[in-house]
Amino acid sequence: MSKRSAPAKKSAALKSGATAQGLVIAAHGRHYLIDATGTKLHCVTRGKKSDVAVGDIVEYQLTSDNQGVIEAIVPRTTLLYRSDQYKSKMLAANLTQLIIVVATEPSFSDDLVSRALVASESSGIQAQIVLNKIDVTESLAKARERVGLYASLGYPVHEVSVTGAPEITREKMLSLVSGQSSILIGQSGMGKSSLINLLIPDADIATREISAALDTGKHTTTFTRLFQMDTESDKPTYVIDSPGFQEFGLHHLSEGMLERAFPEFRPHLGNCKFYNCHHHTEPGCAVLAALEGKEISRMRHDLFKQLVHEAAQTIGY
């Protein structure tokens, strides 16, 4: 393991009340499963705090042989989360990579893909797009055209087919995740779970074990979990599976953060007539000029305006 992500190797011999570090591999409410160098511990936070994310390195104190209390979070390198005006939801910490899974069919949401890309940009996390089900040839041309927009912005697009070419797909995905801490996100029907199972053949068994350890019963798909993989990389390989979701709010991002999270905006920022330009309707706006010149897509600019609008909303009482 790398120095950043390696928990201290003390836990196996710890006594109740002693403190050590561990890696959070699953979260459900205020309950967390920690990998303490091979030993799985069921931990909770003190009080009502629930600010721990999967992928965090935490300091914990044992309360019994297989239970503990989280005392502190080791400083993170990255944190990916989504939010609306009411609450925020942490997805994972210490990520190096966000993998967005889309498919030829059913049709994927450009809004969700673009929001995830904005989240990755604002968090300093490399984004990758995986186009699955390329064996569905009648829908392939349209899907390629749609993901082509993101490829033109510099986001790598990887074409795979879990059912049509499982071995080739596994090799591509192994190359993509090796030595990285990756989270896979995708709408229902995109094949995200199939990709996870292809990469990690015992993922279902591990998920059931995690569910039992967290006492989540049948809710095996409602928690985020981290799988550690053995690869040829000298860095640890973590693959994080997240529950499917249809919305990706970014209420926590300011207007300045949002405009910088659109890579196609960046060459034009600072060139507007007014220093406080909002890039909506202002005269002499360099971003709007690029929009008219088709250097920026209408869909992406509309999303920018929508995100700025959402971020400005406050809770009414």
Order of alpha helices (4+ residues) and beta strands (2+ residues): beta-beta-beta-beta-beta-beta-beta-beta-alpha-beta-alpha-beta-alpha-beta-alpha-alpha-beta-beta-alpha-alpha-alpha
